[in-house]
Amino acid sequence: MASSIFPSRRVSARLCAGLDIGPDRVQLALLRRCGQRPQLLRLDQRRSARPLCRDGQVVDFDALVLICRSLLDNPACQGAMLALALPAATLTGRRLVLPAASSEVQRLAQVRAEMAAHGASDEAQVLDYRVLGPQPASPADVQVLALAASTLAIEDRLALAEALSRPLATLAPEDLCLAAWLRDERRADQTAILRLDRGGNWLLHGTAPTHCLSPQAAARGPLPLLASVAPLLTPLPRRLLLSGDAPNLNVTARAFIKYAGIDAQLAPIPSPLMLSSAIAAQIPVDYQLALALAWEGMA
């Protein structure tokens, strides 16, 4: 399950609208809980003639509110809670090893000390952590992913939910949320996620913090991209799942297969979603984050 920067704010929704906010567009995925499985009700998007976000930070709040309202102004969305993302560009992560017997307060204090030593500020960032699992060969310790999130990015998204008069089900780091949605949990450490999107390019592999890639990473073509990403794929994963709105993702996947020997593919729709295979095949790959957010909001 993806970690939320505000675990105490998490509310499980029966009807949830995931909003993926890009530089000049917002995508919506609406899911409803049917028994133990989510059912897809709606996919939609709106584009803006002017920038909404830059480097993960909102630059035109009023325009963003109007676009989100137009997406949510639909009878199917009545009563839906919101699920929003913190962009990877607004997050900093470090992997730590802490005593397994430590309390939540003790762990957060250690996270604060470690992140402060690497430049994190209590004024500019909110700190949180996620327990990754036991430390190999050291049963008395656990691996922890420490997270520092931009306070401004958080405040903008809380203000957006308030302006839309919608309760917020979750505010989740986009990388952890998307990875939890796409990965088979039994093989999470063997599946890497490569996000190539105008909203941000990044790689998540194993339990390491997310590697943010340059904005031009996808634009230079598959071979330069492969050259920059290959050193980060250690140890070599069994699968590489590609997601995002970058063009020619299939070409990029074939390059990783041919030159790196990795089973690279466009990220498929996970099986928990109630869909026919024919409909699943028609869902654009760039809606994966909106779907992941809505699913996370219902968890």
N, C-alpha and C positions, 0 to 999 in steps of 0.2 A: 504494500500500500504506500502511496506517495506521502511524504511528510508534508504537514501544513506548517507554515510559519506561525500560525495561531492555532495550536491544537485545541485550546479551550473554546474556540469559536466554532469548531466543527459541528455541524448539524446534519444528520442524515435526512436527505430529501426524498420524497416519493416522486416528485416531478422537478427536474433540474434543467436549467438552461446554461450550457457551457459557452462562454464568450471568449473567442480567440481574437485579441486585439492586435492588429498588425500596423505597419507604418501608415497605410492609407486605406485599410479595410477592416471590417469586423465580421467574423464568421460565427454563426450560431449552430449549436447542436442541441436538440431538445430530446431528453430521454425520460421515460416513465418506468417506474418499477412495476413489473408484473411477476408476482411471486418472488422468486429469488433471482430473476434475470431482468436486465434492463431492455426496454423496447424503444426503438428509434421512432420518434414521431415527426421530426422535422429537421431539415438542414436548410440554411439560408445564409446569405451574406449581403452586406452593403459596402459600397466603395465610396471614398471621399475624394473630392477634387483637390483637397489640400491635406498636408500631413497631419496625422493624428498623434503619432508617436515617433520618437527618435531615440535610438539606443535604449529602448525599453521604457523611456520616460514620456509621459503624456505632455504634448506641446499645445494641443487645442482641446481643452476640457469640454467647452460648450458644444463643439461640433461632435465630439465623441458621445456625449449624452444624447444628442438628437438622433444620431445613427443607431445607438443602442435602443432607444425608445421605439424607433421605427421597426426594428427587428422584433421587439417584444410585443408590439401592438398587434397581436394576433390571438384569436380565441384559444388556440391550442396552448398558448403560453400563460393563460390565466392561472395564477396561483403558483407559478414556477419560482423556485429559488434560484439564485445565481451561483455560478462557479467561475472564478476568475483566476488568472495566472500571474505569477511574478516572473517576468522574463529572465532568462539565464544571464543576460547582460547586466542585470541589477543585483546579481547574487555572487557571493564569494564563498567557496567551500574549502575545507581542509579536513583530511582524515586524521583522527586522533585515536590513541589507545588509552582507555581509562579503566580503573578497577571495576570489576563486575559488581562488587558489593556496594559501590557508591550510590548515594541517593540522587534523585532528580535535581535537588538543589545543589548538591556537590558537583554534579556533572555540568550543570549550567554555569557554575562559578568557574570551573576549569575551562569550559568553552570560552567564557568571557576573557579569561586571562590569556589563553592561547591566541585568540583572534586579535586581542588588543596588541599583543606582541608583534603581530603581522599587519598592524595599521588600521584595524577596525575601530570605529568610533561609536560610543553609545549614543551620541547625538545624531549622527548621520545614518546609522544602521541599527537594525533590530537583529538580535542574535537568537538562534535556535539550534537544535541538533536532532539527529536521527540515529538511532542505534542500528548498526549494520549487521551485527552478529558477533559471535565469539572470536577472540584473537587466536589464530592457529598456533598450536603448541604452547598456549598459555591460557589454561582454563580460568585463571583468576582475573582475566582481563576481557574487555569487549572493545570492538572497533566502533567508533562513533564518527559520523560525518557532521562536522560543525558548519553552520550556515550563517552568513551575514547578509542581510537583505537591506536594500536601500529604503530608508524611512520614507522618503518622498514617494517612491513607487508604491509603497504600501498605503500611504495616506491618500494618494490619488485614487486607488482602486476601492478603498473604503468609502471615499466621497462619491465615487461613481455609483456604488450600490445604494447609497443614501439618496442620491439625486434621482435614481430610477425607482425609489420606493420599493425595493425588493430585498428580502432577507438574503444574506450571504451564507451559502452552505459551506464554502471552502475558499481559501486563498492559498493556492498551492504553487510551489516552485515548478515551472513548466517542464524542466528536464526530468525531475523525479516523477512527476505526474504522468508524462508521456511514456517514460520507461516502464512504469508499473502497469500501464494500460497495454503496451505492446509486447512485453516480455512474457514468456512462459516462466512462471515463478520457479519451476523445477530446474530451469536452465538459465536463470537470470545472470549468473556470472559468465555464461558462455555466449551471451547475446549483446552486441554493442548497438547503440542507437546513434545514427548520424542524421542530424536535423539541418537541412539546407533550405532556408526560408528568408524572404526579405525582412522578416522580423528578427532574424538572428541565425547564425550558423554555429553549431556546437556538436561535440562528440561526447557521449557518455559510455564508458567501458568499465565493466566490473564494479568495484566499490570505490574507485578513485573519483575525486571531484570532477565535475564536468569541465572539458576543455572548450573554451570559447574560441572560435575560428574567426578569421578576418572577414569583413563584409564582402570582400571580393573572392572568397574561397570557391564558391560555385561558379563564378563568372569566368574564371580563367580556363575552365575546361576540366575534364575528368582526370587527365594525367597529372597536371600540377596539383590538383586536389589530392589525388592519391599519394603524391610525393610528400605532401604536408601532413596527411593523416596517418600514413603507414607507421611512422615512428611511435605514434601514440597507441597503436593496437598491439600492446605487449602485456600479457601473452596473447597470441593470435586467437580471436574469438571464432567460434564455430559459425556464427551468423552475424551479418551486419544488416540491420533494418534501416532503410532510408525513408525519410518523411520530410514534408515541407512543400512549398510552392515553387521551388526552383525548377526551371525547364530541364527536360532531358534526364530525369532521374534514372530512367531505364538504361540510358547510355552509361551513366556513372556507375550503376550497379554492375553492368557487364565489364567495365574496366577493372573493378575490384576483383571480379571472378577471374578474369584473364591474367592479370598481372600480379595479384596478391594471393590468389588461391583461396579467397574467402567466399563463402556462400552468401553473396549480397543480393538483396531483393527489396522491392518496394514493400513497405510494412503492410501486412494484410490486416483486415478487420478482425479483432480477437473473437474467439468463439462464444464468450458469454453474452454477446449482444444478440437479441432476437431478430434475425434477418434471414431471408432466403439467400442462398449462395448467389443467385442472379442479381439481387439488389446489392449485396455486399460488393460485388465486382464493379458496380457502377458508382460507388462512393468515391469521390476524388480523394487522393492521398493527402491533400493539404487540409482536409477537415479532421485529421486525426487528433490534433491538439484540442479542438472544441469538443470532440467526442470524449477524449480522455478526461477533460475537466468535468463534463456532465456526469460521467461515470464515477469520478472521484467524489463529486458532491452527493451521490447516492450511496456511497460506501458506508 
